[in-house]
């Protein structure tokens, strides 16, 4: 997992909270029953998680609140960029797939990068939930968490939205494409 011991500059925190507040206010359909002040208070109480959100932003994921877990009091953030985050594309699925490639290896894998950032990769169920909040991945696709039975056979799954439908597909886990990345989730 990414080193979260880093310190954020107070000006950087203020600027980033403004970005998150604007995104929150401009996309109320994602979190109609939630209030920004409550989210902000939670973020300020967990600066280590704010660093993770900042890395999601830096890799062009445009994180936003998509829910609230009443059992834990946590806000749920997903990458909400219109297309799969630009800073997280051209990745094979996991380390095993990356290590198995003999030629033309990508720089990283989706699962390794998710771990470095400090997020979990969306499951197919979470991906489909995100698609209820808007239209995402109309031109790109995103790796999603792959069941062990598929992964043991060398495959991995990814999703996108085409023809106003969400589709789940399969590929070899070692494949990678410039239009395929991954979306992350974090609870704060």
Rosetta constraint file for C-alpha pairs under 8 A:
AtomPair CA 1 CA 115 HARMONIC 4.74 0.50
AtomPair CA 1 CA 116 HARMONIC 4.70 0.50
AtomPair CA 1 CA 117 HARMONIC 6.63 0.50
AtomPair CA 1 CA 118 HARMONIC 5.27 0.50
AtomPair CA 2 CA 52 HARMONIC 8.00 0.50
AtomPair CA 2 CA 115 HARMONIC 6.70 0.50
AtomPair CA 2 CA 116 HARMONIC 4.31 0.50
AtomPair CA 2 CA 117 HARMONIC 5.24 0.50
AtomPair CA 2 CA 118 HARMONIC 5.52 0.50
AtomPair CA 3 CA 116 HARMONIC 7.97 0.50
AtomPair CA 4 CA 48 HARMONIC 5.28 0.50
AtomPair CA 4 CA 49 HARMONIC 7.74 0.50
AtomPair CA 4 CA 51 HARMONIC 6.59 0.50
AtomPair CA 4 CA 52 HARMONIC 7.53 0.50
AtomPair CA 5 CA 48 HARMONIC 7.01 0.50
AtomPair CA 6 CA 48 HARMONIC 7.98 0.50
AtomPair CA 6 CA 51 HARMONIC 7.74 0.50
AtomPair CA 8 CA 12 HARMONIC 6.57 0.50
AtomPair CA 8 CA 13 HARMONIC 6.45 0.50
AtomPair CA 8 CA 51 HARMONIC 7.39 0.50
AtomPair CA 9 CA 13 HARMONIC 6.31 0.50
AtomPair CA 10 CA 14 HARMONIC 6.25 0.50
AtomPair CA 11 CA 15 HARMONIC 6.12 0.50
AtomPair CA 12 CA 16 HARMONIC 5.98 0.50
AtomPair CA 13 CA 17 HARMONIC 5.99 0.50
AtomPair CA 14 CA 18 HARMONIC 6.29 0.50
AtomPair CA 15 CA 19 HARMONIC 6.49 0.50
AtomPair CA 16 CA 20 HARMONIC 6.26 0.50
AtomPair CA 16 CA 54 HARMONIC 7.41 0.50
AtomPair CA 17 CA 21 HARMONIC 5.94 0.50
AtomPair CA 17 CA 40 HARMONIC 7.48 0.50
AtomPair CA 18 CA 22 HARMONIC 6.09 0.50
AtomPair CA 19 CA 23 HARMONIC 6.24 0.50
AtomPair CA 20 CA 24 HARMONIC 5.99 0.50
AtomPair CA 20 CA 63 HARMONIC 7.76 0.50
AtomPair CA 20 CA 64 HARMONIC 7.00 0.50
AtomPair CA 21 CA 25 HARMONIC 6.12 0.50
AtomPair CA 21 CA 36 HARMONIC 6.68 0.50
AtomPair CA 22 CA 26 HARMONIC 6.04 0.50
AtomPair CA 23 CA 27 HARMONIC 6.15 0.50
AtomPair CA 23 CA 64 HARMONIC 6.87 0.50
AtomPair CA 24 CA 28 HARMONIC 6.30 0.50
AtomPair CA 24 CA 36 HARMONIC 7.06 0.50
AtomPair CA 24 CA 64 HARMONIC 6.42 0.50
AtomPair CA 24 CA 65 HARMONIC 7.03 0.50
AtomPair CA 25 CA 36 HARMONIC 7.79 0.50
AtomPair CA 27 CA 31 HARMONIC 7.66 0.50
AtomPair CA 28 CA 32 HARMONIC 5.08 0.50
AtomPair CA 29 CA 133 HARMONIC 6.67 0.50
AtomPair CA 30 CA 65 HARMONIC 6.90 0.50
AtomPair CA 30 CA 66 HARMONIC 5.20 0.50
AtomPair CA 30 CA 67 HARMONIC 7.57 0.50
AtomPair CA 30 CA 133 HARMONIC 5.58 0.50
AtomPair CA 31 CA 65 HARMONIC 6.50 0.50
AtomPair CA 31 CA 66 HARMONIC 5.61 0.50
AtomPair CA 31 CA 67 HARMONIC 6.13 0.50
AtomPair CA 34 CA 38 HARMONIC 7.73 0.50
AtomPair CA 34 CA 39 HARMONIC 7.98 0.50
AtomPair CA 35 CA 39 HARMONIC 6.66 0.50
AtomPair CA 36 CA 40 HARMONIC 5.98 0.50
AtomPair CA 37 CA 41 HARMONIC 6.12 0.50
AtomPair CA 38 CA 42 HARMONIC 6.35 0.50
AtomPair CA 39 CA 43 HARMONIC 6.23 0.50
AtomPair CA 39 CA 75 HARMONIC 7.04 0.50
AtomPair CA 40 CA 44 HARMONIC 6.12 0.50
AtomPair CA 41 CA 45 HARMONIC 6.24 0.50
AtomPair CA 42 CA 46 HARMONIC 6.44 0.50
AtomPair CA 42 CA 188 HARMONIC 7.04 0.50
AtomPair CA 43 CA 47 HARMONIC 6.39 0.50
AtomPair CA 43 CA 49 HARMONIC 7.15 0.50
AtomPair CA 43 CA 50 HARMONIC 6.11 0.50
AtomPair CA 43 CA 188 HARMONIC 7.01 0.50
AtomPair CA 44 CA 50 HARMONIC 7.74 0.50
AtomPair CA 46 CA 50 HARMONIC 6.56 0.50
AtomPair CA 46 CA 188 HARMONIC 7.29 0.50
AtomPair CA 47 CA 51 HARMONIC 6.39 0.50
AtomPair CA 48 CA 52 HARMONIC 6.83 0.50
AtomPair CA 49 CA 53 HARMONIC 6.37 0.50
AtomPair CA 49 CA 188 HARMONIC 6.47 0.50
AtomPair CA 50 CA 54 HARMONIC 6.12 0.50
AtomPair CA 51 CA 55 HARMONIC 6.34 0.50
AtomPair CA 52 CA 56 HARMONIC 6.29 0.50
AtomPair CA 52 CA 117 HARMONIC 6.04 0.50
AtomPair CA 52 CA 118 HARMONIC 5.92 0.50
AtomPair CA 52 CA 119 HARMONIC 7.43 0.50
AtomPair CA 53 CA 57 HARMONIC 6.19 0.50
AtomPair CA 53 CA 63 HARMONIC 6.65 0.50
AtomPair CA 54 CA 58 HARMONIC 6.05 0.50
AtomPair CA 55 CA 59 HARMONIC 6.23 0.50
AtomPair CA 55 CA 117 HARMONIC 6.25 0.50
AtomPair CA 56 CA 60 HARMONIC 6.48 0.50
AtomPair CA 56 CA 61 HARMONIC 5.25 0.50
AtomPair CA 56 CA 62 HARMONIC 6.81 0.50
AtomPair CA 56 CA 63 HARMONIC 6.41 0.50
AtomPair CA 56 CA 79 HARMONIC 7.20 0.50
AtomPair CA 56 CA 117 HARMONIC 7.10 0.50
AtomPair CA 56 CA 184 HARMONIC 7.86 0.50
AtomPair CA 57 CA 61 HARMONIC 5.24 0.50
AtomPair CA 57 CA 62 HARMONIC 5.16 0.50
AtomPair CA 57 CA 63 HARMONIC 6.37 0.50
AtomPair CA 58 CA 87 HARMONIC 7.68 0.50
AtomPair CA 59 CA 85 HARMONIC 6.39 0.50
AtomPair CA 59 CA 86 HARMONIC 6.57 0.50
AtomPair CA 59 CA 87 HARMONIC 4.20 0.50
AtomPair CA 59 CA 88 HARMONIC 6.41 0.50
AtomPair CA 60 CA 81 HARMONIC 7.05 0.50
AtomPair CA 60 CA 85 HARMONIC 5.04 0.50
AtomPair CA 60 CA 86 HARMONIC 5.84 0.50
AtomPair CA 60 CA 87 HARMONIC 5.90 0.50
AtomPair CA 61 CA 79 HARMONIC 4.68 0.50
AtomPair CA 61 CA 80 HARMONIC 6.19 0.50
AtomPair CA 61 CA 81 HARMONIC 5.19 0.50
AtomPair CA 61 CA 84 HARMONIC 7.35 0.50
AtomPair CA 61 CA 85 HARMONIC 4.71 0.50
AtomPair CA 61 CA 86 HARMONIC 7.63 0.50
AtomPair CA 61 CA 87 HARMONIC 7.92 0.50
AtomPair CA 61 CA 183 HARMONIC 7.19 0.50
AtomPair CA 62 CA 79 HARMONIC 5.49 0.50
AtomPair CA 62 CA 80 HARMONIC 5.35 0.50
AtomPair CA 62 CA 81 HARMONIC 5.03 0.50
AtomPair CA 63 CA 77 HARMONIC 6.03 0.50
AtomPair CA 63 CA 78 HARMONIC 5.42 0.50
AtomPair CA 63 CA 79 HARMONIC 4.30 0.50
AtomPair CA 63 CA 80 HARMONIC 5.50 0.50
AtomPair CA 63 CA 81 HARMONIC 7.43 0.50
AtomPair CA 64 CA 77 HARMONIC 5.19 0.50
AtomPair CA 64 CA 78 HARMONIC 5.87 0.50
AtomPair CA 64 CA 79 HARMONIC 6.54 0.50
AtomPair CA 64 CA 80 HARMONIC 6.20 0.50
AtomPair CA 65 CA 75 HARMONIC 6.56 0.50
AtomPair CA 65 CA 76 HARMONIC 5.58 0.50
AtomPair CA 65 CA 77 HARMONIC 4.39 0.50
AtomPair CA 65 CA 78 HARMONIC 6.66 0.50
AtomPair CA 66 CA 75 HARMONIC 7.77 0.50
AtomPair CA 66 CA 76 HARMONIC 5.70 0.50
AtomPair CA 66 CA 77 HARMONIC 5.66 0.50
AtomPair CA 66 CA 78 HARMONIC 6.53 0.50
AtomPair CA 66 CA 130 HARMONIC 7.71 0.50
AtomPair CA 67 CA 75 HARMONIC 5.96 0.50
AtomPair CA 67 CA 76 HARMONIC 4.99 0.50
AtomPair CA 67 CA 77 HARMONIC 7.25 0.50
AtomPair CA 68 CA 73 HARMONIC 7.01 0.50
AtomPair CA 68 CA 74 HARMONIC 5.82 0.50
AtomPair CA 68 CA 75 HARMONIC 4.50 0.50
AtomPair CA 68 CA 76 HARMONIC 5.69 0.50
AtomPair CA 69 CA 73 HARMONIC 5.60 0.50
AtomPair CA 69 CA 74 HARMONIC 5.21 0.50
AtomPair CA 69 CA 75 HARMONIC 6.26 0.50
AtomPair CA 69 CA 76 HARMONIC 7.17 0.50
AtomPair CA 70 CA 74 HARMONIC 6.97 0.50
AtomPair CA 74 CA 187 HARMONIC 5.66 0.50
AtomPair CA 74 CA 188 HARMONIC 4.92 0.50
AtomPair CA 75 CA 187 HARMONIC 5.48 0.50
AtomPair CA 75 CA 188 HARMONIC 5.18 0.50
AtomPair CA 76 CA 185 HARMONIC 7.10 0.50
AtomPair CA 76 CA 186 HARMONIC 5.93 0.50
AtomPair CA 76 CA 187 HARMONIC 4.52 0.50
AtomPair CA 76 CA 188 HARMONIC 6.50 0.50
AtomPair CA 77 CA 185 HARMONIC 5.57 0.50
AtomPair CA 77 CA 186 HARMONIC 5.37 0.50
AtomPair CA 77 CA 187 HARMONIC 6.24 0.50
AtomPair CA 77 CA 188 HARMONIC 7.78 0.50
AtomPair CA 78 CA 130 HARMONIC 7.91 0.50
AtomPair CA 78 CA 183 HARMONIC 7.06 0.50
AtomPair CA 78 CA 184 HARMONIC 5.73 0.50
AtomPair CA 78 CA 185 HARMONIC 4.49 0.50
AtomPair CA 78 CA 186 HARMONIC 6.73 0.50
AtomPair CA 79 CA 85 HARMONIC 7.72 0.50
AtomPair CA 79 CA 183 HARMONIC 5.45 0.50
AtomPair CA 79 CA 184 HARMONIC 5.69 0.50
AtomPair CA 79 CA 185 HARMONIC 6.78 0.50
AtomPair CA 80 CA 130 HARMONIC 7.95 0.50
AtomPair CA 80 CA 136 HARMONIC 7.72 0.50
AtomPair CA 81 CA 85 HARMONIC 6.34 0.50
AtomPair CA 81 CA 136 HARMONIC 7.39 0.50
AtomPair CA 82 CA 135 HARMONIC 7.21 0.50
AtomPair CA 82 CA 136 HARMONIC 4.97 0.50
AtomPair CA 82 CA 137 HARMONIC 6.21 0.50
AtomPair CA 82 CA 138 HARMONIC 7.86 0.50
AtomPair CA 83 CA 136 HARMONIC 5.84 0.50
AtomPair CA 83 CA 137 HARMONIC 4.50 0.50
AtomPair CA 83 CA 138 HARMONIC 6.85 0.50
AtomPair CA 83 CA 139 HARMONIC 6.79 0.50
AtomPair CA 83 CA 140 HARMONIC 5.82 0.50
AtomPair CA 83 CA 141 HARMONIC 7.66 0.50
AtomPair CA 84 CA 88 HARMONIC 7.59 0.50
AtomPair CA 84 CA 89 HARMONIC 7.38 0.50
AtomPair CA 84 CA 136 HARMONIC 7.91 0.50
AtomPair CA 84 CA 137 HARMONIC 6.04 0.50
AtomPair CA 84 CA 140 HARMONIC 5.94 0.50
AtomPair CA 84 CA 141 HARMONIC 6.23 0.50
AtomPair CA 84 CA 142 HARMONIC 5.94 0.50
AtomPair CA 84 CA 179 HARMONIC 7.56 0.50
AtomPair CA 84 CA 180 HARMONIC 6.70 0.50
AtomPair CA 84 CA 181 HARMONIC 5.47 0.50
AtomPair CA 84 CA 182 HARMONIC 6.13 0.50
AtomPair CA 84 CA 183 HARMONIC 6.60 0.50
AtomPair CA 85 CA 89 HARMONIC 6.85 0.50
AtomPair CA 85 CA 181 HARMONIC 6.46 0.50
AtomPair CA 85 CA 182 HARMONIC 6.96 0.50
AtomPair CA 85 CA 183 HARMONIC 7.02 0.50
AtomPair CA 86 CA 181 HARMONIC 7.49 0.50
AtomPair CA 88 CA 110 HARMONIC 7.49 0.50
AtomPair CA 88 CA 113 HARMONIC 7.81 0.50
AtomPair CA 88 CA 181 HARMONIC 5.15 0.50
AtomPair CA 88 CA 182 HARMONIC 6.45 0.50
AtomPair CA 89 CA 177 HARMONIC 7.20 0.50
AtomPair CA 89 CA 178 HARMONIC 5.77 0.50
AtomPair CA 89 CA 179 HARMONIC 6.41 0.50
AtomPair CA 89 CA 180 HARMONIC 5.29 0.50
AtomPair CA 89 CA 181 HARMONIC 3.87 0.50
AtomPair CA 89 CA 182 HARMONIC 7.14 0.50
AtomPair CA 90 CA 106 HARMONIC 6.48 0.50
AtomPair CA 90 CA 176 HARMONIC 5.16 0.50
AtomPair CA 90 CA 177 HARMONIC 4.84 0.50
AtomPair CA 90 CA 178 HARMONIC 4.63 0.50
AtomPair CA 90 CA 179 HARMONIC 7.00 0.50
AtomPair CA 90 CA 180 HARMONIC 6.11 0.50
AtomPair CA 90 CA 181 HARMONIC 6.34 0.50
AtomPair CA 91 CA 106 HARMONIC 5.79 0.50
AtomPair CA 91 CA 107 HARMONIC 7.01 0.50
AtomPair CA 91 CA 108 HARMONIC 5.64 0.50
AtomPair CA 91 CA 109 HARMONIC 4.76 0.50
AtomPair CA 91 CA 110 HARMONIC 5.62 0.50
AtomPair CA 91 CA 175 HARMONIC 7.82 0.50
AtomPair CA 91 CA 176 HARMONIC 5.22 0.50
AtomPair CA 91 CA 177 HARMONIC 7.12 0.50
AtomPair CA 91 CA 180 HARMONIC 7.41 0.50
AtomPair CA 91 CA 181 HARMONIC 6.43 0.50
AtomPair CA 92 CA 97 HARMONIC 6.59 0.50
AtomPair CA 92 CA 98 HARMONIC 6.27 0.50
AtomPair CA 92 CA 106 HARMONIC 6.85 0.50
AtomPair CA 92 CA 108 HARMONIC 7.04 0.50
AtomPair CA 92 CA 109 HARMONIC 4.78 0.50
AtomPair CA 92 CA 110 HARMONIC 6.21 0.50
AtomPair CA 92 CA 173 HARMONIC 6.04 0.50
AtomPair CA 92 CA 174 HARMONIC 4.99 0.50
AtomPair CA 92 CA 175 HARMONIC 5.34 0.50
AtomPair CA 92 CA 176 HARMONIC 4.79 0.50
AtomPair CA 93 CA 97 HARMONIC 6.48 0.50
AtomPair CA 93 CA 98 HARMONIC 7.63 0.50
AtomPair CA 93 CA 109 HARMONIC 5.26 0.50
AtomPair CA 93 CA 110 HARMONIC 5.08 0.50
AtomPair CA 93 CA 111 HARMONIC 6.32 0.50
AtomPair CA 93 CA 143 HARMONIC 6.99 0.50
AtomPair CA 93 CA 156 HARMONIC 6.78 0.50
AtomPair CA 93 CA 173 HARMONIC 5.04 0.50
AtomPair CA 93 CA 174 HARMONIC 6.33 0.50
AtomPair CA 93 CA 175 HARMONIC 7.55 0.50
AtomPair CA 93 CA 176 HARMONIC 7.84 0.50
AtomPair CA 94 CA 98 HARMONIC 6.28 0.50
AtomPair CA 94 CA 109 HARMONIC 4.85 0.50
AtomPair CA 94 CA 110 HARMONIC 5.91 0.50
AtomPair CA 94 CA 111 HARMONIC 5.12 0.50
AtomPair CA 94 CA 112 HARMONIC 6.42 0.50
AtomPair CA 94 CA 173 HARMONIC 7.07 0.50
AtomPair CA 94 CA 174 HARMONIC 7.76 0.50
AtomPair CA 95 CA 99 HARMONIC 5.97 0.50
AtomPair CA 95 CA 108 HARMONIC 7.84 0.50
AtomPair CA 95 CA 109 HARMONIC 5.99 0.50
AtomPair CA 95 CA 111 HARMONIC 7.36 0.50
AtomPair CA 95 CA 112 HARMONIC 6.62 0.50
AtomPair CA 96 CA 100 HARMONIC 6.17 0.50
AtomPair CA 97 CA 101 HARMONIC 6.56 0.50
AtomPair CA 97 CA 109 HARMONIC 7.96 0.50
AtomPair CA 97 CA 173 HARMONIC 5.59 0.50
AtomPair CA 97 CA 174 HARMONIC 4.45 0.50
AtomPair CA 98 CA 105 HARMONIC 6.65 0.50
AtomPair CA 98 CA 106 HARMONIC 7.33 0.50
AtomPair CA 98 CA 108 HARMONIC 7.15 0.50
AtomPair CA 98 CA 109 HARMONIC 6.44 0.50
AtomPair CA 98 CA 174 HARMONIC 6.02 0.50
AtomPair CA 100 CA 174 HARMONIC 7.32 0.50
AtomPair CA 101 CA 105 HARMONIC 5.99 0.50
AtomPair CA 101 CA 174 HARMONIC 6.61 0.50
AtomPair CA 106 CA 176 HARMONIC 7.35 0.50
AtomPair CA 108 CA 112 HARMONIC 6.86 0.50
AtomPair CA 108 CA 113 HARMONIC 6.74 0.50
AtomPair CA 109 CA 113 HARMONIC 6.11 0.50
AtomPair CA 110 CA 114 HARMONIC 6.06 0.50
AtomPair CA 110 CA 121 HARMONIC 7.89 0.50
AtomPair CA 110 CA 143 HARMONIC 7.40 0.50
AtomPair CA 110 CA 181 HARMONIC 7.09 0.50
AtomPair CA 110 CA 182 HARMONIC 6.38 0.50
AtomPair CA 111 CA 115 HARMONIC 6.20 0.50
AtomPair CA 111 CA 121 HARMONIC 7.00 0.50
AtomPair CA 112 CA 116 HARMONIC 6.21 0.50
AtomPair CA 113 CA 117 HARMONIC 6.15 0.50
AtomPair CA 114 CA 118 HARMONIC 6.01 0.50
AtomPair CA 114 CA 119 HARMONIC 5.24 0.50
AtomPair CA 114 CA 120 HARMONIC 5.99 0.50
AtomPair CA 114 CA 121 HARMONIC 6.33 0.50
AtomPair CA 114 CA 184 HARMONIC 6.85 0.50
AtomPair CA 115 CA 119 HARMONIC 6.07 0.50
AtomPair CA 115 CA 120 HARMONIC 7.05 0.50
AtomPair CA 118 CA 186 HARMONIC 7.85 0.50
AtomPair CA 119 CA 184 HARMONIC 5.42 0.50
AtomPair CA 119 CA 185 HARMONIC 5.45 0.50
AtomPair CA 119 CA 186 HARMONIC 5.40 0.50
AtomPair CA 120 CA 184 HARMONIC 5.38 0.50
AtomPair CA 120 CA 185 HARMONIC 5.33 0.50
AtomPair CA 120 CA 186 HARMONIC 6.64 0.50
AtomPair CA 121 CA 143 HARMONIC 7.87 0.50
AtomPair CA 121 CA 144 HARMONIC 6.17 0.50
AtomPair CA 121 CA 145 HARMONIC 6.04 0.50
AtomPair CA 121 CA 182 HARMONIC 6.69 0.50
AtomPair CA 121 CA 183 HARMONIC 5.87 0.50
AtomPair CA 121 CA 184 HARMONIC 4.55 0.50
AtomPair CA 121 CA 185 HARMONIC 6.30 0.50
AtomPair CA 122 CA 126 HARMONIC 5.61 0.50
AtomPair CA 122 CA 127 HARMONIC 5.92 0.50
AtomPair CA 122 CA 144 HARMONIC 5.38 0.50
AtomPair CA 122 CA 145 HARMONIC 6.10 0.50
AtomPair CA 122 CA 182 HARMONIC 7.70 0.50
AtomPair CA 122 CA 183 HARMONIC 5.91 0.50
AtomPair CA 122 CA 184 HARMONIC 5.53 0.50
AtomPair CA 122 CA 185 HARMONIC 6.15 0.50
AtomPair CA 123 CA 127 HARMONIC 6.09 0.50
AtomPair CA 123 CA 144 HARMONIC 5.20 0.50
AtomPair CA 123 CA 145 HARMONIC 4.73 0.50
AtomPair CA 123 CA 146 HARMONIC 7.61 0.50
AtomPair CA 124 CA 128 HARMONIC 6.19 0.50
AtomPair CA 124 CA 144 HARMONIC 5.78 0.50
AtomPair CA 124 CA 145 HARMONIC 6.71 0.50
AtomPair CA 124 CA 159 HARMONIC 7.55 0.50
AtomPair CA 124 CA 168 HARMONIC 7.85 0.50
AtomPair CA 125 CA 129 HARMONIC 6.24 0.50
AtomPair CA 126 CA 130 HARMONIC 6.20 0.50
AtomPair CA 127 CA 131 HARMONIC 6.38 0.50
AtomPair CA 127 CA 144 HARMONIC 7.55 0.50
AtomPair CA 127 CA 159 HARMONIC 7.69 0.50
AtomPair CA 128 CA 132 HARMONIC 6.66 0.50
AtomPair CA 128 CA 166 HARMONIC 7.01 0.50
AtomPair CA 129 CA 133 HARMONIC 7.09 0.50
AtomPair CA 130 CA 134 HARMONIC 6.99 0.50
AtomPair CA 130 CA 136 HARMONIC 7.97 0.50
AtomPair CA 131 CA 135 HARMONIC 5.76 0.50
AtomPair CA 131 CA 136 HARMONIC 6.27 0.50
AtomPair CA 131 CA 166 HARMONIC 7.47 0.50
AtomPair CA 135 CA 161 HARMONIC 7.29 0.50
AtomPair CA 136 CA 160 HARMONIC 7.45 0.50
AtomPair CA 136 CA 161 HARMONIC 6.54 0.50
AtomPair CA 137 CA 141 HARMONIC 5.55 0.50
AtomPair CA 137 CA 142 HARMONIC 7.51 0.50
AtomPair CA 137 CA 160 HARMONIC 5.27 0.50
AtomPair CA 137 CA 161 HARMONIC 5.64 0.50
AtomPair CA 138 CA 160 HARMONIC 6.71 0.50
AtomPair CA 138 CA 161 HARMONIC 5.26 0.50
AtomPair CA 138 CA 162 HARMONIC 6.00 0.50
AtomPair CA 139 CA 179 HARMONIC 7.52 0.50
AtomPair CA 140 CA 160 HARMONIC 6.72 0.50
AtomPair CA 140 CA 179 HARMONIC 4.82 0.50
AtomPair CA 140 CA 180 HARMONIC 5.77 0.50
AtomPair CA 140 CA 181 HARMONIC 7.94 0.50
AtomPair CA 141 CA 158 HARMONIC 6.64 0.50
AtomPair CA 141 CA 159 HARMONIC 5.62 0.50
AtomPair CA 141 CA 160 HARMONIC 4.67 0.50
AtomPair CA 141 CA 161 HARMONIC 7.87 0.50
AtomPair CA 141 CA 179 HARMONIC 6.34 0.50
AtomPair CA 141 CA 180 HARMONIC 4.72 0.50
AtomPair CA 141 CA 181 HARMONIC 6.55 0.50
AtomPair CA 141 CA 182 HARMONIC 7.77 0.50
AtomPair CA 142 CA 158 HARMONIC 5.35 0.50
AtomPair CA 142 CA 159 HARMONIC 5.48 0.50
AtomPair CA 142 CA 160 HARMONIC 6.51 0.50
AtomPair CA 142 CA 180 HARMONIC 5.32 0.50
AtomPair CA 142 CA 181 HARMONIC 4.86 0.50
AtomPair CA 142 CA 182 HARMONIC 4.43 0.50
AtomPair CA 142 CA 183 HARMONIC 6.49 0.50
AtomPair CA 143 CA 156 HARMONIC 7.70 0.50
AtomPair CA 143 CA 157 HARMONIC 6.09 0.50
AtomPair CA 143 CA 158 HARMONIC 4.07 0.50
AtomPair CA 143 CA 159 HARMONIC 6.49 0.50
AtomPair CA 143 CA 180 HARMONIC 7.01 0.50
AtomPair CA 143 CA 181 HARMONIC 6.12 0.50
AtomPair CA 143 CA 182 HARMONIC 4.95 0.50
AtomPair CA 143 CA 183 HARMONIC 7.56 0.50
AtomPair CA 144 CA 157 HARMONIC 6.00 0.50
AtomPair CA 144 CA 158 HARMONIC 5.17 0.50
AtomPair CA 144 CA 159 HARMONIC 6.89 0.50
AtomPair CA 144 CA 182 HARMONIC 6.84 0.50
AtomPair CA 144 CA 183 HARMONIC 7.76 0.50
AtomPair CA 145 CA 156 HARMONIC 7.97 0.50
AtomPair CA 145 CA 157 HARMONIC 7.24 0.50
AtomPair CA 146 CA 150 HARMONIC 6.74 0.50
AtomPair CA 146 CA 151 HARMONIC 6.38 0.50
AtomPair CA 146 CA 156 HARMONIC 5.47 0.50
AtomPair CA 146 CA 157 HARMONIC 5.68 0.50
AtomPair CA 147 CA 151 HARMONIC 6.34 0.50
AtomPair CA 148 CA 152 HARMONIC 5.88 0.50
AtomPair CA 149 CA 153 HARMONIC 6.81 0.50
AtomPair CA 150 CA 154 HARMONIC 6.78 0.50
AtomPair CA 150 CA 155 HARMONIC 5.42 0.50
AtomPair CA 150 CA 156 HARMONIC 6.41 0.50
AtomPair CA 151 CA 155 HARMONIC 4.88 0.50
AtomPair CA 151 CA 156 HARMONIC 5.68 0.50
AtomPair CA 151 CA 173 HARMONIC 7.43 0.50
AtomPair CA 154 CA 172 HARMONIC 5.88 0.50
AtomPair CA 154 CA 173 HARMONIC 5.99 0.50
AtomPair CA 155 CA 170 HARMONIC 6.50 0.50
AtomPair CA 155 CA 171 HARMONIC 5.58 0.50
AtomPair CA 155 CA 172 HARMONIC 4.42 0.50
AtomPair CA 155 CA 173 HARMONIC 4.88 0.50
AtomPair CA 156 CA 170 HARMONIC 5.63 0.50
AtomPair CA 156 CA 171 HARMONIC 5.60 0.50
AtomPair CA 156 CA 172 HARMONIC 6.00 0.50
AtomPair CA 156 CA 173 HARMONIC 4.84 0.50
AtomPair CA 157 CA 168 HARMONIC 6.72 0.50
AtomPair CA 157 CA 169 HARMONIC 5.52 0.50
AtomPair CA 157 CA 170 HARMONIC 4.40 0.50
AtomPair CA 157 CA 171 HARMONIC 6.31 0.50
AtomPair CA 158 CA 168 HARMONIC 5.75 0.50
AtomPair CA 158 CA 169 HARMONIC 5.46 0.50
AtomPair CA 158 CA 170 HARMONIC 6.29 0.50
AtomPair CA 158 CA 171 HARMONIC 7.82 0.50
AtomPair CA 159 CA 166 HARMONIC 6.92 0.50
AtomPair CA 159 CA 167 HARMONIC 5.46 0.50
AtomPair CA 159 CA 168 HARMONIC 4.49 0.50
AtomPair CA 159 CA 169 HARMONIC 6.15 0.50
AtomPair CA 160 CA 166 HARMONIC 5.76 0.50
AtomPair CA 160 CA 167 HARMONIC 5.59 0.50
AtomPair CA 160 CA 168 HARMONIC 6.94 0.50
AtomPair CA 161 CA 165 HARMONIC 5.44 0.50
AtomPair CA 161 CA 166 HARMONIC 4.41 0.50
AtomPair CA 161 CA 167 HARMONIC 6.09 0.50
AtomPair CA 162 CA 166 HARMONIC 6.51 0.50
AtomPair CA 162 CA 167 HARMONIC 7.29 0.50
AtomPair CA 171 CA 175 HARMONIC 6.80 0.50
AtomPair CA 176 CA 180 HARMONIC 6.91 0.50
